[in-house]
Amino acid sequence: MLSFLSSVYSGVITLAGEASSSSSSGDVWTKLKEDFINNFITKDRYMYLLKGLGITFEVTFFAALLGILLGVIVALVRSSHDKLAEELRPGFLKGFLGFLNALSNLYLTVIRGTPVVVQLMIAYFIIFAASNNKVFVAILAFGINSGAYVAEIIRSGIMSIDIGQFEAGRSLGFGYIRTMIYIIIPQAFKNVLPALANEFIVLIKETSVSGYVGLQDLTKGGDIIRSRTYSAFMPLIAIAIIYLVIVIFFSKLVTMLERRLRNSER
């Protein structure tokens, strides 16, 4: 009899525990639903994320173009100096090329040696303190920062081309500039395209510090929601998921690009 009562008692305790657990689980899902509605649906707060995402893509796209432009120029200056320094006779051209190379090295040292967020704040609060165009300032800051890394990527691509390609170009009657334009640079770009695509992915994530100058990018949009709802979990998780999806998408494109380049070489 005592054993029977003990079994009944144990069963009641187990059922009560399961009911309590089920009730707790239901409360958690209800709370998550309420938080989701409060953070994104109420007063159309999701628009902060959509607008911020648009600004993030705008800054990233134009900064990438500026970075590629600066990177190509700096890479050509440095690689040309390395290849022509011994061939050029002492004079204005050699001195000017040496000056440009020194300027390029200074640019690379300063930009790669300082945090991008500090560069952004210097650009906005000091250099362009009179400007109210935050998007323009962000594009310049991130473009100049990206250019330093793109320059080294492209320079490595140029230096990886066999010296015989230069000799072949000259045997066809091409000068140094025409050899670079028609023979060397196309091959170098093909070799470094995956690295350039990865730099674009890195640039997307770097723009998340734009909020330091008050630019309402994706991260800042989530921070505005957090300040309205006093809830940090939902906005921050949403931002992280959006960035993750973007990175996975572009990483997949980079993988497809690399596969196509490998197939074209066969």
N, C-alpha and C positions, 0 to 999 in steps of 0.2 A: 504493500500500500504506500509506504513511504517512498519507495523507488518510483512508483507511478506518479505521485504528487510532485516528486522532484523533476521527472521528465516533463510534466505539464508546465511546471514553473519555468524550466529551461526554454520550452517552446514559446511561452508567452514573452519571455525576455528577448528571444531571437526575433520574433515578429515585431515587437516594439522597436527593436534596434533597426530592422529593415525599414519600417515605416518612417522612423526618424531620419534615416539616411535618404530615403526617397523624397521626403519632404524637403530636406536640406538641398538635395540635387535640384529639385524643382525651384527652390528659392534662388539658387545660383543662376539657372537659366533665365528666370524671370528678371533678375537683376541685370544680367548681361543684355537682355532685350531692351530693358528700360534705358540702360546706358547707351546702347546703340542708337535708339530713337532720339535720346536727348542730345547726343553728340553730333549726329549727322542729319537727322530728319527734321527736328524742330528748327524752325526759322531758316530752313534750307542751308544749314551749316556745312553741308557737304560741298557747297559751292566754293568755300575757302580752299578746299583741297583741289578742286578742278581748276580754279583760277591759278592757284599756286603751281600746279603741274604744267599749265600752259607757259607760265613765266620760266619755270625750270627748263623746259625744252627750248624756249626762245633763247635764253642766255647760253645754254649748252651749245646749240647749233651755231650761233654767230661767234661764240668764243672759240669753237673748234675751227671754224674757217680762218679766224684771225691767227690762231695758234699754228695752223698749217702754213699760212703765208709767212709768218715770222720764222717758223722752223725751217722752211725751205731756204729762206735768205741766209739765215745764220749757218745752216749746214753747208750751203754752197761756199760761203766765205771761208769757213774753217777747213773744209776739204780742199778748196782751191789753194789756200795758204800752205797746207801740208804737201800738196803735190807740186806746186809751182815755186815754192820758196827758194829752192836750190837752182831752178832753171832761169828765173828772172835775173836780169842784170840790175845792179844797184841803181836806183833812180826813183822818180816820182811814183811809178806804178807799183814797184816793190814796197816802197815806204807806205803808200796808201793802203795796199793790201794788208801789210803788217798792222797798220792802225785799226783797220776794220776787224782783223782777227783779235787784236787785244780788246777792242770794244765788245766783240762777241763773247770772249771769255769772261769779261767782267759781268756781262748780262747773265750768262749761265751761272756764274758763281753766286751772284746776288739772289737771283730768282730761285734757284734750287736750294739755296742755303737758308731761306727764310720761309716761315709758314704762309700758306696761301691766305689764311684769314687775316694775318697782319698786313699782307700786301693789299688786300681788299679794303681794309680800314684806312690805310695810308692813302690809297687812291681816292676814297670817298671823303674822308675828313680833312685831308691836307691838300692833295694835288687838285682835286675837283671839288673843293669845299663850296664853291659858288654855284655848282650845278645841282639841280633837283632831279635830274634824270638818273634814277638809281639803276635802271636796266642797262643803260649805256655804260655807266661806270663799272657795273659788274661784268659786262661783256669784255671791256678793256682789261680789267684786272685778271679775270680768268683766262682770257686769250693770251695775255702776256705771260702768265704763269705756264700755260699749256705749251706755248711756243718753245720754252726752254727744253722741255722734255721731248717735244716733237723734233727739235733740231738735232738732238743726240740720236734719236731713232733713225732719222733720215741720213745723218752723217755716217752712222754705222752701216746703213744700206749702201751708200756710195762707196765707202772704203772696202766693202766686201766684194765689189766688182773687180774681176781680175784685171791686172794692168794691161793684159793683152787686148782688152776691149778698147782702151785708149789708143794703143798702137794701131789697132785695126781702123779706128776712126781717122787717125792721121794719115794712114796709108790710102784712105779714100779721098783725101784732100780736105778733110774737115779740120778746122781750128779747134782750140780747146773748148770754146763756148758751144760751137755746133756739136762737138762730140758729146758734151755733157747733155745738151738738150735732146738730141736724137738717139743717143745710144745708152748713155750711162743712167740718166735720171729715170727713164721708163723701166729699166731693169731693177733699179734700186727701189722704186715705188712698189713694184711687184713683190719684192722680197720683204718689204716692211709693212705691207698693207695690214696683216693681222695685228702687228704691234700698234699701228696707228688706230685700228678699231678698238683695241683694248684701252688705249689712251682716252678715246672718246667715252668709254664706259666709266673710267676713273673720273673723268671730268664731270659726268652726270652726278656722281656722288659728291664731288667736291663742292658743287654749287649749293649744297645743303647749308653752307655757312653764310649764305647771302643775308640771312636774317640779322646778322650783326650790323648791317647798315640799314635795316628797316625794310629791305626788299621782301615783298610778300611772295616768296617762292613756296614750294610744296611743304617744306619743313616749317616755315613761318606760318603757313595756313593752318597746320595742325596745332601749332602753339597758340594761335588765336582762338581756336576751338577750345583748347584746354583752359585758357583764361576766361572763357565765357561759362563753361560748365563746371570748372574746378575738378575735372576728371582727367587724369593723365593717361590712363591705360588705353582706352579706345583710340584717341587721336594718334598716340605714338605707335601703337601696333599697326594702325592703318597706314601711317607713313612708311613704316618698315616694310610692310607687305607690298606697297606700291613700288618702292625702290627695288625690292627683291624681284618683282615681276619684270620690271624694266631691264634690270641687269641680266636676268635669265634669258629674256627675249633677245637682247643684243649679243649676249654670249653665244646663243644658238646661231645667230647670223654669222658671227666670227668663225665658229666651227665649220659652218657650211662654206664660207669663203676660203678657209684654209684647205678644205677638202677639194674644192674646185681648182685652187691653185696647184695642188699636188697632182691632180689628174691632168692638168694642162701641160705639166712638165714631162709627162710620160711620152 
